[in-house]
Amino acid sequence: MSASHKNLHSKLSIGGLLITLGIIYGDIGTSPLYVMKAILGDHTINADIVLGGISCVFWTLTLQTTIKYVLITLSADNHGEGGIFALYALVKKTKIQWLIVPAIIGGSALLADGIITPPISISSAVEGIRAFYPTMQTQTIVYIVITILFILFTIQQFGTKLVGKFFAPMMLIWFAMLGTLGTIQVLNYPEVIKAINPYYAYHLLSIHPDGFFVLGFVFLCTTGAEALYSDMGHCGRKNIRISWMFVKTTLVLNYFGQAAYLIHHEGSTLQQLGGENGNPFYLIMPHWFLPFGIVVATLAAVIASQALISGSFTLINEAMRLNFWPKVKIKYPTEVKGQLYIPSINWLLFFGCVGIVLHFEKSGNMEHAYGLAIILCMIMTTILLNYYLIMKRVKLYFMVPLITIYLLIEFSFLFANITKFAEGGYVTLIIASLLISVMTIWYLAKKINKNYTKVVKIDDYKQVLVELSQDLSIPKYATHLVYMTNANRVDELEEKIIYSILQKRPKRADIYWFVHVNILTEPYKTQYKVTEIAKDDIYRIDFNLGFREPTKINLMFREVIKDMVKRGEVDITSRYESLNKNNIIGDFKFVLSEKFLSNDNDLRWHENIIMNSYFFIKKLSLSEERAFGLDSSSVKVEKFPMVLHAPENIGLTRIVSKE
């Protein structure tokens, strides 16, 4: 990948700003579809409640989205990548062990949210059709929503480049429409501007029928902020900051426009104004404009789902690098920086979304499940951000009040959302818990695995290997024998590799190669280092790859060999006389070791659960050879029993015969 490709979006440009509109703001941009409707519910419209509602929305967007995410959190990028795992990768350097807890909880909550955002956005939009066909069955709407979801998840494999080209102009039309519709209403009733005074927001809590818990609905206006941070790698910080000014202006205008309309109709209920699905978003549209408005809203809702889907791919990719998630297949559909497609996650999300649509049916029911998971994610981001600011040596008098204010705001939102648990919030929490357990099991198993892997010094075995290579009494196993090693130090190897070469069946080869892959914390880098351990007999190659680079070890290894031959560092022609005479290249064989849980383990109960679950999940994930991109015809997989706690002395006694 060329450098110019990589920085395509991170530079400030009109194209970059447009693509940012298309990819990032869907979730936050479609919130006017359901926020005011949720705040009012079935209650009679009251001017003070309406003013309080938009005052809360205005300040939530300002404090949460603008200040916390756009200004502060976007500065915490890991080589241009954003998201809670990128933030964790940065604060990991503080060596504080427990920070892994907020990282895993936050990441799982964001993924769980990715399962509920598409259904709620698309259902809210499609339900607008009822303005024309009041008799339309809920079942029909459910089918339409599922069809749209299916199309959306099917086009993911073509990459966000294709998606961005269509989405960007669409979102530009959407935000322009939001701003225009809002402005027309505000001009009719300019007094609504006074809601900018935070007193109204405070007053709302004492007069709203749901009291403090109304914050659970207000919170829906900022749910996309976390996705905005996750998608930073796709668009770059500058583009997000500049385009947010435009987005926020149109959002605020639309909310204030909805409020102006509602105050005009004080004393009615939404149902009286717009039938069963009365929604202030559609009520402020002129009747002739409705068909166009519904189509644009539906398309915008589909795009809203895009932000979370592409965010989920980024998240899982980072989770795999941090050892939180099993290895799964990743595709890179376009040349554009930061774009990837993970088929397994794509279809997992799709089935999750369909399940949500079938379970809740109406968008009004989904509002209850929505928000609980994402507020958990935001609290976890705040905790990690706190350590990031400490790491950056930010002055205490600035940091302490800042983090305290955000924890107060977010915990208020959390408590306001707690009531949603019984009404549907349990769904997202169940999904999040499943994801948390997969991540925890994977991380702990890898840790246990590492603790029980024995490494030995290569120097102790160098002589034996050189002699084995020349011992003609043993049939030759391969001309070039290649082992993948996890040992980080150049002078070390796992004990099981030595066992495999010398004892499992002595494997004579002309040259032994040990290959180590080191995944870096930065996205783009492809470097390698060659260490000669014994001339013409033993070599080690270390690959340093960025976490966004595909691991195609087969191709890379060939490239390295070609380079070494050109420099005259190694001779790879076959050492069989007849072949050597004709300059035929020797064969290469890769040996991978796969562990299985030995029956001889004395595991503690928790290790037992972790390791058994780990091996179960491992069966579902990519095999080592596919993860390394090896050609299966030249790979031998050896199985090794994994013994964690060898049982104590069994205490056998020998019977001696009396003869």
C-alpha positions in Angstrom: 0.0 0.0 0.0 1.4 3.4 -0.9 1.7 6.1 1.6 -0.6 8.3 -0.4 -3.3 5.7 -0.1 -3.0 5.6 3.6 -3.4 9.3 4.2 -6.2 9.7 1.8 -8.8 10.6 4.4 -6.7 11.8 7.2 -5.8 15.0 5.4 -8.5 17.7 5.5 -10.2 17.8 2.1 -13.7 18.2 0.6 -13.7 14.5 -0.4 -12.6 13.5 3.1 -15.3 15.7 4.7 -17.9 14.1 2.4 -16.9 10.6 3.1 -16.8 11.4 6.8 -20.5 12.5 6.5 -21.3 9.3 4.8 -19.5 6.9 7.1 -19.5 8.3 10.6 -22.6 10.4 11.5 -25.3 8.0 10.6 -26.1 7.0 14.2 -26.0 10.4 15.7 -27.5 12.0 12.6 -30.7 9.9 12.7 -31.4 10.5 16.4 -34.1 13.2 15.6 -36.2 10.4 14.3 -36.9 9.1 17.8 -35.6 11.3 20.6 -38.4 13.9 20.9 -41.0 11.1 20.3 -39.5 9.2 23.2 -39.3 12.2 25.6 -43.0 13.1 25.1 -44.3 9.5 25.0 -48.1 9.4 25.4 -48.3 12.5 27.6 -50.1 15.7 26.7 -47.8 18.2 25.1 -46.6 20.9 27.6 -44.4 23.8 26.6 -42.1 23.6 29.6 -41.5 19.9 29.0 -40.7 20.5 25.4 -38.3 23.3 26.2 -36.7 21.3 28.9 -36.4 18.3 26.5 -34.5 20.2 23.8 -32.5 22.1 26.4 -31.3 18.7 27.7 -30.6 17.5 24.2 -28.6 20.7 23.4 -26.4 20.3 26.4 -26.0 16.6 26.0 -24.8 17.1 22.5 -22.5 19.9 23.6 -21.0 18.2 26.7 -20.9 14.6 25.6 -20.4 14.7 21.9 -18.6 18.0 21.2 -16.4 18.4 24.2 -15.8 14.8 25.4 -15.6 13.0 22.1 -14.8 15.5 19.3 -12.4 17.7 21.3 -10.9 15.4 23.9 -11.2 11.7 23.1 -10.3 12.1 19.4 -6.9 13.3 20.5 -6.3 9.8 22.0 -5.6 8.0 18.8 -3.3 5.0 18.3 -1.5 5.8 15.0 -4.7 7.3 13.6 -6.9 4.5 14.9 -9.7 5.2 17.3 -12.1 3.2 19.5 -12.0 1.9 23.0 -9.5 -0.9 22.2 -7.1 1.7 20.6 -7.4 3.7 23.8 -6.7 0.6 25.9 -3.6 -0.1 23.7 -2.4 3.4 24.6 -3.0 3.2 28.4 -1.7 -0.4 28.5 1.8 1.2 28.7 0.9 2.4 32.3 1.2 -1.4 33.3 -2.0 -1.1 35.3 -3.4 -4.6 35.0 -7.1 -4.0 35.8 -7.6 -1.6 33.0 -8.3 -4.6 30.8 -11.7 -4.8 32.6 -13.1 -1.5 31.3 -11.6 -2.3 27.9 -13.4 -5.7 27.6 -16.7 -4.4 29.0 -16.7 -1.3 26.8 -15.8 -3.2 23.7 -18.5 -5.8 24.3 -21.1 -3.1 25.0 -20.3 -1.3 21.8 -20.7 -4.5 19.8 -24.0 -5.3 21.5 -25.1 -1.8 20.6 -24.2 -2.6 17.0 -26.9 -5.2 17.1 -29.6 -2.8 18.2 -28.8 0.4 16.3 -29.7 -0.8 12.8 -33.1 -2.2 13.8 -34.2 0.9 15.8 -33.0 3.4 13.1 -34.5 1.5 10.2 -37.8 0.7 12.0 -38.3 4.4 13.0 -37.9 5.5 9.4 -40.0 2.8 7.8 -42.8 3.4 10.3 -43.2 6.8 8.6 -45.1 5.0 5.8 -48.0 4.8 8.2 -48.6 8.5 7.6 -50.0 7.3 4.2 -51.2 3.8 5.1 -52.5 4.0 8.6 -53.8 0.5 8.3 -50.5 -1.1 7.4 -49.8 -4.2 9.5 -46.8 -4.2 12.0 -45.9 -7.6 10.4 -45.4 -5.9 7.0 -43.2 -3.3 8.5 -41.1 -6.1 10.1 -40.6 -7.8 6.7 -39.6 -4.5 5.1 -37.1 -3.8 7.8 -35.6 -7.4 7.6 -35.2 -7.1 3.8 -33.4 -3.7 4.1 -31.1 -5.2 6.8 -30.3 -8.2 4.5 -29.3 -5.8 1.6 -27.2 -3.7 4.0 -25.2 -6.6 5.3 -24.8 -8.1 1.9 -23.1 -5.0 0.4 -20.6 -4.9 3.3 -18.2 -7.2 1.4 -17.6 -4.5 -1.3 -16.0 -2.2 1.3 -16.9 1.3 2.6 -15.4 2.9 -0.5 -18.4 1.8 -2.6 -20.7 2.5 0.3 -19.1 5.9 1.0 -19.5 7.1 -2.6 -23.3 6.6 -2.4 -23.7 7.4 1.3 -21.8 10.8 1.3 -24.2 12.7 -1.0 -27.1 11.0 0.6 -26.1 12.2 4.1 -25.5 15.7 2.8 -29.1 15.8 1.5 -30.2 14.3 4.9 -28.5 17.0 7.0 -29.5 19.8 4.7 -33.1 18.5 5.0 -32.9 18.4 8.8 -31.5 21.9 9.0 -34.1 23.3 6.5 -37.1 21.7 8.1 -36.0 22.9 11.5 -35.3 26.4 10.4 -38.7 26.9 8.9 -40.4 26.0 12.2 -38.0 28.0 14.3 -38.7 31.1 12.2 -42.4 30.6 13.0 -41.7 30.6 16.7 -38.3 32.1 17.4 -38.8 32.2 21.2 -37.9 28.5 21.3 -34.2 29.6 21.2 -34.5 30.4 24.9 -34.2 26.7 25.6 -30.4 27.1 25.3 -30.6 28.3 28.9 -29.6 25.2 31.0 -32.2 26.2 33.6 -34.9 24.6 31.4 -33.0 21.3 31.4 -32.8 21.3 35.2 -36.4 22.3 35.4 -37.5 19.3 33.2 -36.4 16.8 35.8 -38.9 18.2 38.3 -41.9 18.5 36.0 -41.6 15.5 33.6 -44.0 12.6 34.5 -41.0 10.2 34.5 -39.0 12.7 36.5 -35.2 11.9 36.6 -35.7 8.9 34.3 -36.5 11.0 31.3 -32.7 11.3 31.0 -32.9 7.7 29.6 -34.6 9.1 26.5 -32.5 12.3 26.3 -29.4 10.1 26.2 -30.6 8.6 22.9 -29.4 11.8 21.1 -25.7 11.1 21.8 -25.6 7.3 21.3 -23.5 7.6 18.1 -20.6 9.4 19.8 -18.8 6.2 20.6 -19.2 4.9 17.0 -17.8 8.3 15.9 -14.6 7.6 17.9 -14.3 4.0 16.7 -14.5 5.1 13.0 -11.7 7.6 13.3 -9.3 5.3 11.4 -11.6 5.5 8.4 -11.7 9.3 8.1 -9.1 11.1 10.2 -9.5 13.4 13.1 -9.5 16.8 11.2 -12.3 15.8 8.9 -14.4 14.7 11.8 -13.9 17.9 13.8 -14.7 20.2 10.9 -17.7 18.3 9.6 -19.1 18.0 13.1 -19.7 21.8 13.2 -22.1 21.4 10.2 -23.7 18.2 11.6 -24.3 19.7 15.0 -25.8 22.9 13.6 -28.3 21.0 11.5 -29.2 18.6 14.4 -29.8 21.4 16.8 -31.9 23.3 14.3 -34.1 20.2 13.7 -34.6 19.6 17.4 -35.5 23.2 18.0 -37.8 23.1 14.9 -39.6 20.0 16.4 -40.0 21.9 19.7 -41.4 25.0 18.0 -44.0 22.9 16.2 -44.9 21.1 19.4 -45.3 24.3 21.5 -47.7 25.5 18.8 -49.8 22.4 19.5 -49.7 22.6 23.3 -52.5 20.5 25.0 -52.7 17.8 22.3 -51.0 14.4 22.3 -48.7 13.1 19.6 -51.4 10.4 18.9 -54.0 13.1 18.2 -51.6 14.9 15.9 -50.3 12.0 13.9 -52.2 8.8 14.6 -50.8 5.8 16.4 -47.2 6.5 15.3 -47.3 10.2 15.7 -43.7 11.4 15.4 -42.7 15.1 15.7 -40.0 14.4 13.1 -42.6 13.7 10.4 -45.2 16.1 11.8 -43.0 19.1 10.9 -42.9 18.1 7.2 -45.4 19.6 4.8 -47.8 16.9 3.6 -46.6 17.0 0.0 -43.0 16.5 1.2 -43.7 13.3 3.3 -43.0 10.6 0.6 -39.6 12.2 -0.1 -38.9 12.7 3.6 -39.7 9.0 4.4 -37.4 7.8 1.6 -34.5 10.0 2.7 -35.0 9.1 6.3 -35.0 5.4 5.5 -31.8 5.7 3.5 -30.2 7.8 6.3 -31.2 5.1 8.8 -29.6 2.4 6.6 -26.5 4.6 6.6 -26.7 5.0 10.4 -26.3 1.3 10.7 -23.2 1.5 8.5 -21.3 3.5 11.1 -21.7 0.8 13.7 -21.0 -2.1 11.3 -17.7 -0.6 10.1 -16.9 0.3 13.7 -17.5 -3.3 14.7 -15.1 -4.6 12.1 -12.4 -2.2 13.4 -13.2 -3.3 17.0 -12.8 -7.0 16.3 -9.6 -6.5 14.3 -8.1 -4.7 17.3 -9.5 -7.3 19.7 -7.7 -10.0 17.8 -4.5 -8.1 18.1 -4.9 -7.7 21.8 -5.7 -11.4 22.2 -9.3 -10.7 23.2 -10.9 -12.5 20.2 -10.2 -15.7 18.3 -8.6 -15.4 14.9 -11.2 -14.9 12.2 -10.9 -14.3 8.5 -10.4 -10.7 7.5 -10.8 -9.4 4.0 -9.5 -6.1 2.7 -12.0 -5.2 0.0 -10.5 -1.9 -1.1 -7.1 -0.2 -1.2 -8.3 2.6 1.0 -6.7 2.9 4.4 -8.4 1.3 7.4 -11.1 -0.6 5.5 -11.8 -4.2 6.2 -14.5 -6.7 6.1 -14.9 -9.6 8.6 -17.5 -12.1 7.2 -18.2 -14.0 10.4 -18.9 -10.7 12.4 -21.0 -9.3 9.5 -23.4 -12.3 9.6 -23.3 -12.6 13.3 -24.5 -8.9 13.5 -27.1 -9.6 10.8 -28.7 -12.5 12.7 -28.6 -10.5 15.9 -30.4 -7.6 14.2 -33.1 -9.9 12.7 -33.6 -11.4 16.2 -34.1 -7.9 17.7 -36.6 -6.9 15.0 -38.6 -10.1 15.5 -38.5 -9.8 19.3 -39.5 -6.1 19.6 -41.4 -5.5 16.3 -41.8 -1.7 16.9 -39.2 1.0 17.2 -41.0 2.3 20.3 -40.3 -1.0 22.1 -36.7 -1.0 21.0 -36.1 2.4 22.7 -36.2 0.5 26.0 -33.4 -1.8 25.1 -31.4 1.0 23.5 -28.9 3.1 25.4 -28.2 0.8 28.3 -25.3 -0.9 26.6 -23.8 2.2 25.1 -23.8 4.2 28.4 -21.7 1.4 29.9 -19.3 1.8 27.0 -19.1 5.5 27.5 -18.4 5.1 31.3 -15.6 2.7 30.4 -14.1 5.1 27.8 -14.1 7.8 30.5 -12.2 5.5 32.9 -9.6 4.7 30.3 -9.5 8.4 29.2 -8.6 9.3 32.8 -5.5 7.2 32.7 -4.7 8.5 29.2 -4.7 12.1 30.5 -2.6 11.0 33.5 -0.1 9.4 31.1 0.0 12.6 29.0 0.7 14.5 32.3 -2.3 16.8 32.0 -2.6 19.2 34.9 -4.7 17.9 37.8 -6.7 21.1 38.3 -8.0 20.5 34.7 -8.3 16.8 34.7 -10.0 16.0 38.0 -13.0 18.3 37.5 -13.3 17.2 33.9 -13.4 13.4 34.6 -15.6 14.0 37.7 -18.2 16.0 35.7 -18.3 13.2 33.0 -18.6 10.4 35.5 -21.4 12.3 37.2 -23.2 12.9 33.8 -22.7 9.4 32.7 -23.7 7.7 35.9 -26.9 9.9 35.9 -27.6 8.5 32.4 -26.8 5.0 33.6 -29.3 5.2 36.5 -31.9 6.8 34.3 -31.4 3.9 31.9 -31.6 1.2 34.6 -35.4 1.2 34.5 -35.1 0.0 30.9 -33.6 -3.3 32.1 -36.9 -5.1 32.5 -38.5 -3.5 29.4 -35.9 -4.8 27.0 -32.5 -3.6 28.3 -31.9 -7.2 29.3 -31.5 -8.1 25.7 -28.5 -5.9 25.0 -27.0 -6.8 28.4 -27.3 -10.6 27.6 -25.6 -10.0 24.3 -22.9 -7.9 25.9 -22.4 -10.6 28.6 -21.9 -13.3 26.0 -19.3 -11.1 24.3 -17.6 -10.3 27.6 -17.3 -14.0 28.4 -15.8 -14.9 25.0 -13.2 -12.1 25.3 -12.4 -12.9 28.9 -12.0 -16.7 28.2 -9.8 -16.0 25.2 -7.6 -13.5 27.1 -7.1 -15.7 30.2 -6.5 -18.9 28.2 -3.8 -17.2 26.2 -2.3 -16.0 29.4 -2.4 -19.5 31.0 -1.0 -20.9 27.7 1.9 -18.5 27.8 2.7 -19.3 31.5 3.0 -23.0 30.7 5.0 -22.7 27.5 8.6 -23.8 28.1 11.3 -22.1 26.1 14.9 -23.3 25.6 18.1 -21.6 24.4 18.9 -22.4 20.7 22.6 -22.5 21.5 22.1 -25.7 23.6 20.8 -27.5 20.5 22.7 -25.9 17.7 25.3 -28.6 17.5 22.7 -31.4 17.5 20.7 -29.8 14.7 23.8 -29.3 12.5 24.8 -32.9 13.0 21.3 -34.2 12.4 21.3 -32.2 9.1 24.4 -34.1 8.0 23.4 -37.6 9.4 22.8 -39.6 6.2 21.6 -42.7 8.1 18.3 -40.8 8.8 15.9 -40.5 5.8 15.5 -36.8 4.8 12.2 -35.3 5.9 12.4 -32.1 3.8 15.0 -30.0 2.1 13.8 -26.9 4.0 11.9 -27.4 7.3 10.0 -24.3 8.5 8.7 -23.9 12.1 6.5 -21.0 13.3 7.7 -20.0 16.7 6.1 -17.7 19.4 9.4 -17.1 21.2 10.0 -13.4 21.2 13.7 -13.6 21.8 15.9 -14.4 18.8 18.1 -16.9 20.9 15.1 -18.9 22.2 12.7 -21.5 20.9 9.8 -23.4 22.4 10.8 -26.7 23.9 8.1 -28.5 21.8 9.7 -27.5 18.5 13.0 -29.1 19.6 11.0 -32.1 20.8 9.3 -32.3 17.4 12.6 -32.2 15.4 14.6 -34.5 17.6 12.2 -37.0 19.2 8.8 -37.2 17.7 10.5 -38.7 14.6 13.9 -37.3 14.0 13.4 -34.8 11.1 16.5 -34.4 9.0 16.5 -31.3 6.7 19.2 -29.4 4.9 18.1 -26.1 6.4 16.0 -25.4 9.4 14.0 -22.1 9.4 12.3 -20.6 12.5 9.8 -17.9 11.6 8.3 -15.5 14.2 5.5 -13.0 13.5 5.4 -9.9 15.6 2.2 -7.8 15.3 2.9 -4.2 16.1 0.7 -1.6 17.7 0.8 0.6 14.6 -1.3 -0.1 11.6 1.0 -0.1 8.6 4.5 -1.6 8.6 6.1 -4.6 6.8 9.7 -5.3 8.0 11.7 -8.4 8.5 15.0 -9.3 10.1 17.1 -12.4 9.4 19.4 -14.0 12.0 21.9 -16.6 10.9 22.3 -19.2 13.7 24.4 -21.7 11.8 25.7 -20.9 8.3 23.7 -23.0 5.7 21.9 -24.9 8.4 19.8 -22.8 10.8 18.1 -19.4 10.2 15.5 -17.3 12.1 13.3 -14.8 10.4 11.3 -12.2 12.4 8.5 -10.4 10.6 7.3 -7.1 12.1 3.8 -6.4 10.7 1.4 -3.6 11.4 -1.9 -4.7 12.8 -3.8 -3.7 9.6 -1.4 -5.7 7.4 -2.7 -9.1 6.1 -0.5 -11.9 7.4 0.4 -13.8 4.2 3.4 -15.6 5.6 3.7 -17.9 2.5 4.3 -15.1 0.1 6.4 -13.0 2.5 8.6 -16.0 3.4 9.3 -16.6 -0.4 10.1 -12.9 -0.8 12.7 -13.1 2.0 14.3 -16.3 0.6 14.5 -14.7 -2.8 16.2 -11.7 -1.3 18.7 -13.8 0.7 19.6 -15.9 -2.4 20.2 -12.7 -4.4 22.6 -11.4 -1.7 24.3 -14.8 -1.7 23.4 -15.5 2.0 21.9 -18.9 1.5 21.9 -21.7 -1.1 18.4 -23.2 -1.6 19.2 -25.6 -4.4 18.4 -29.2 -3.5 21.3 -31.2 -2.1 20.3 -34.4 -3.8 23.1 -34.9 -6.4 20.9 -35.3 -9.5 18.7 -32.3 -8.6 21.6 -30.1 -7.4 23.4 -30.7 -10.8 20.3 -29.2 -12.6 19.9 -26.3 -10.1 16.5 -27.5 -8.9 15.2 -25.7 -5.8 14.6 -27.9 -2.7 11.1 -28.4 -1.2 9.7 -26.4 1.7 7.7 -28.0 4.5 6.0 -26.0 7.2 5.3 -27.6 10.6 2.7 -26.1 12.9 2.0 -27.4 16.4 -1.5 -27.6 17.7 -2.3 -28.1 21.3 -5.0 -30.2 22.8 -5.9 -30.5 26.5 -4.2 -33.5 28.0 -6.1 -35.9 30.2 -3.3 -35.8 32.7 -4.1 -32.3 33.9 -4.8 -31.5 37.5 -6.6 -28.3 36.7 -8.2 -26.0 39.2 -11.9 -25.6 38.6 -11.7 -22.1 37.0 -8.8 -23.1 34.8 -10.9 -26.1 33.7 -13.8 -24.0 32.6 -11.5 -21.5 30.9 -9.4 -24.0 29.0 -12.3 -26.2 27.9 -14.2 -23.2 26.7 -11.1 -21.9 24.9 -10.6 -25.1 23.0 -14.3 -25.2 22.1 -14.1 -21.6 20.7 -10.9 -22.4 19.0 -12.6 -25.1 16.9 -14.9 -22.4 15.5 -12.1 -20.0 14.7 -9.5 -19.9 11.9 -6.9 -22.7 11.8 -3.3 -21.7 12.4 -2.4 -22.4 8.7 -5.2 -20.2 7.4 -4.4 -17.5 9.9 -0.8 -17.4 8.7 -1.9 -17.6 5.1 0.1 -20.9 4.4 -0.5 -23.2 1.5 -2.1 -26.3 3.0 -0.3 -28.7 0.6 3.1 -28.0 2.3 1.9 -27.9 5.9 2.1 -30.6 8.6 0.1 -30.0 11.7 1.4 -31.8 14.8 -0.8 -32.3 17.9 0.7 -31.8 21.3 -0.9 -32.5 24.6 -1.1 -29.5 26.8 -0.2 -30.4 30.4 -0.7 -27.6 32.8 -0.3 -29.1 36.3 1.2 -32.5 35.9 -0.3 -34.8 38.6 1.9 -35.4 41.7 3.8 -38.7 42.2 1.2 -41.5 41.7 3.0 -43.7 44.2 3.3 -47.0 42.3 5.1 -49.9 44.1 7.0 -52.6 42.3 6.5 -56.2 43.1 9.7 -58.2 43.1 9.4 -61.9 42.3 10.8 -64.2 45.1 12.9 -66.5 42.8 
